[in-house]
Amino acid sequence: MPLTNKTSEKDVADLFDRVSNKYDSMNNVITLGMHKRWREETMKVLDVKYGATVLDLCCGTGDWSLDLAHAVGVSGHVYALDFSADMLEIAKKKVAAAGMTERVTLIQGDAMNLPFDDQMFDCVTIGFGLRNVPDAKQVLQEMQRVTRLEGVVACLETSQPEDKMIHKFWSLYFKVVPFMAKMVTDHYDDYNYLQQTSKNFLSAHELLRVFNEVGLQPASYRMFFFGAAALHIGFKK
């Protein structure tokens, strides 16, 4: 499976700008609401400490950023970065509604060239965004660079079931996703692209190898919902 995505950053950013107003509702539809449970399980595994400084990449509309903000408490801070201005506008409203404006800093930026010094963060996360960047390995290298020694990097992403029979049902379901999107959002082409990035992205085993290659060791992963999603965790030693 490829590490690179040939679609330009601008085109991907424009896509997420277009779908931003329906992104949350479609995310619930596509994952059958399970993305919330996956984040809850991820937060248990991460065990983010009170007072930690955290970076959330490809933060989208800010749901995971807010989970992290609750975890770090008043003495911690979360930096949430995304390249879609429209997604960040929605995140800004959520952060304000949650009373977290002093605890969360929203940044429009490039995950492949992070505007941060080395070893700034105790924890760096990316949720459902790695498959859409131009170069997944470069993003992981950047995540490793800005993580402090003994810090943790986490990637929650769609994956591919390893069981052949379940994989057939998974493939069929993702073919239906663009039609579901057309009914809800009238963005068939955009969600057809997104289901293709899910289909073509690295397997869990392959992504684990990249974690190791960029120096995030030890690294491990766990699967959710028969392999429809995977959580990869790596440490910077």
C-alpha positions in Angstrom: 0.0 0.0 0.0 1.3 3.5 -0.8 2.7 5.9 1.8 1.9 8.9 -0.3 -1.3 10.5 -1.5 -1.1 12.1 -4.9 -4.0 14.5 -4.3 -2.6 18.0 -3.6 -2.8 19.5 -0.1 -5.0 22.4 -1.5 -7.4 20.0 -3.1 -7.8 18.0 0.1 -8.2 21.2 2.2 -10.8 22.4 -0.3 -12.6 19.1 0.1 -12.8 19.3 3.8 -13.9 22.9 3.6 -16.8 21.7 1.4 -17.9 18.9 3.7 -17.3 20.7 7.0 -20.9 21.7 7.8 -22.0 18.0 7.5 -18.8 16.3 8.6 -19.9 15.4 12.1 -23.2 14.0 11.1 -21.6 12.0 8.2 -18.9 10.7 10.6 -21.6 9.3 12.8 -23.4 7.7 9.8 -20.2 6.2 8.3 -18.9 4.7 11.6 -22.3 3.9 13.0 -21.5 6.2 15.8 -18.6 4.1 16.9 -15.9 6.7 16.4 -16.9 8.1 19.8 -16.3 4.8 21.5 -13.0 4.4 19.7 -11.9 7.7 21.0 -13.0 6.8 24.5 -10.9 3.6 24.4 -8.0 5.5 22.9 -8.1 8.0 25.8 -8.0 5.1 28.3 -4.9 3.7 26.6 -3.2 7.0 26.3 -3.8 8.0 29.9 -2.9 11.7 29.2 -1.6 13.2 32.4 -2.9 16.3 34.1 -0.8 19.3 33.1 0.5 17.7 29.9 1.1 19.7 26.7 -0.5 17.9 23.8 -0.7 18.4 20.0 -3.7 17.1 18.1 -3.1 17.0 14.3 -5.7 17.0 11.6 -8.1 18.0 14.4 -11.0 18.6 12.2 -14.0 19.9 14.1 -12.2 19.5 17.4 -13.9 16.5 19.1 -10.6 14.7 20.1 -9.0 18.1 20.9 -11.7 18.6 23.5 -11.3 15.1 25.0 -7.6 15.9 25.4 -8.3 19.3 26.9 -10.5 17.7 29.6 -7.6 15.3 30.3 -4.8 17.9 30.6 -6.9 20.1 33.0 -6.4 23.8 33.8 -2.6 23.4 34.1 -2.2 21.7 30.7 -2.7 22.9 27.1 -3.8 21.4 23.8 -2.6 22.7 20.4 -5.0 21.7 17.7 -3.9 22.0 14.0 -5.7 21.5 10.8 -5.3 22.8 7.2 -9.1 23.4 6.7 -10.2 26.9 7.7 -13.9 25.9 7.7 -13.3 22.8 9.9 -11.4 25.0 12.3 -14.3 27.5 12.5 -16.5 24.7 13.7 -13.9 23.6 16.2 -13.6 27.2 17.4 -17.3 27.2 18.2 -17.1 23.9 20.0 -14.1 25.0 22.1 -15.9 28.2 23.1 -19.1 26.4 23.9 -17.1 24.0 26.2 -15.4 26.9 27.9 -12.0 25.7 26.8 -10.7 28.8 24.9 -7.9 29.2 27.5 -6.9 25.6 27.3 -7.1 25.0 23.5 -5.1 26.8 20.8 -6.4 26.3 17.2 -3.9 26.6 14.4 -4.3 26.5 10.7 -1.2 24.6 9.4 0.5 21.8 7.6 1.0 18.5 9.4 4.0 17.7 7.1 5.8 20.8 8.3 4.8 21.5 11.8 5.4 25.1 13.2 6.8 23.8 16.5 10.3 23.3 18.0 11.7 19.9 18.7 10.5 18.0 21.8 7.6 20.4 22.7 4.9 17.9 23.5 4.2 15.1 25.9 1.6 13.5 23.6 0.9 14.0 19.8 -2.3 12.6 18.2 -3.8 12.3 14.8 -7.3 11.0 14.2 -8.6 9.9 10.9 -6.2 12.3 9.0 -3.1 10.3 8.3 -4.5 8.7 5.2 -5.3 12.1 3.6 -1.9 13.7 3.9 0.5 13.8 0.9 3.2 11.7 2.8 2.2 9.7 5.8 5.8 8.9 6.7 6.8 12.5 6.7 3.9 13.4 9.1 5.0 10.6 11.5 8.5 11.9 11.3 7.3 15.4 12.2 5.2 13.9 15.1 8.2 12.1 16.4 10.3 15.2 16.1 8.1 17.4 18.2 7.4 14.8 20.9 9.5 14.9 24.1 11.6 11.9 25.2 9.4 9.3 26.9 6.5 11.0 25.1 3.8 9.2 23.1 2.4 9.4 19.6 -1.1 8.0 18.8 -2.8 7.5 15.4 -6.5 6.5 15.3 -7.3 5.7 11.7 -9.6 3.6 9.5 -8.0 0.2 8.7 -8.7 -3.0 6.8 -10.2 -6.1 8.5 -7.7 -9.0 8.4 -10.4 -11.7 8.2 -11.2 -12.3 4.5 -14.9 -12.7 5.0 -15.3 -9.6 7.1 -13.1 -7.7 4.6 -15.6 -8.5 1.9 -18.4 -6.9 3.9 -16.2 -3.9 4.8 -15.3 -3.3 1.1 -19.0 -3.5 0.1 -20.0 -1.1 2.9 -17.4 1.5 1.8 -18.7 1.3 -1.7 -22.1 2.4 -0.3 -20.7 5.3 1.7 -20.6 7.8 -1.2 -24.3 7.2 -2.0 -25.1 7.7 1.7 -23.2 11.0 1.5 -25.1 12.1 -1.6 -28.4 11.7 0.3 -27.2 13.6 3.4 -24.7 16.1 2.0 -24.9 16.0 -1.8 -21.1 15.5 -1.9 -20.8 12.2 -3.7 -17.4 12.8 -5.2 -15.9 14.0 -2.0 -16.9 11.0 0.0 -16.0 8.7 -2.9 -12.5 10.1 -2.6 -12.5 9.6 1.2 -13.6 5.9 0.9 -10.9 5.4 -1.7 -8.3 6.7 0.8 -9.6 4.3 3.4 -9.4 1.4 0.9 -5.9 2.3 -0.3 -4.2 3.2 3.0 -1.6 1.1 4.8 -2.7 -2.0 6.6 -2.2 -2.0 10.4 0.9 -4.2 10.0 2.4 -1.8 7.4 1.7 1.3 9.5 3.3 -0.4 12.5 6.4 -0.8 10.4 6.5 2.9 9.6 6.1 3.8 13.3 9.2 1.7 13.9 11.1 3.2 11.0 10.7 6.8 12.2 11.9 5.9 15.7 8.6 5.5 17.5 9.6 2.4 19.5 8.2 0.4 21.1 5.1 0.6 19.0 1.9 -1.5 19.0 -1.6 -1.4 17.7 -5.1 -2.6 18.5 -8.0 -3.1 16.2 -11.6 -1.8 16.6 -14.8 -3.3 15.2 -13.3 -6.3 13.5 -10.5 -4.2 12.0 -12.5 -1.3 10.6 -10.3 1.0 12.6 -6.9 0.7 14.3 -5.1 2.6 17.0 -1.3 2.8 16.8 0.7 3.9 19.7 4.4 4.6 19.7 6.9 6.0 22.2 9.9 8.2 21.8 12.8 6.8 23.7 
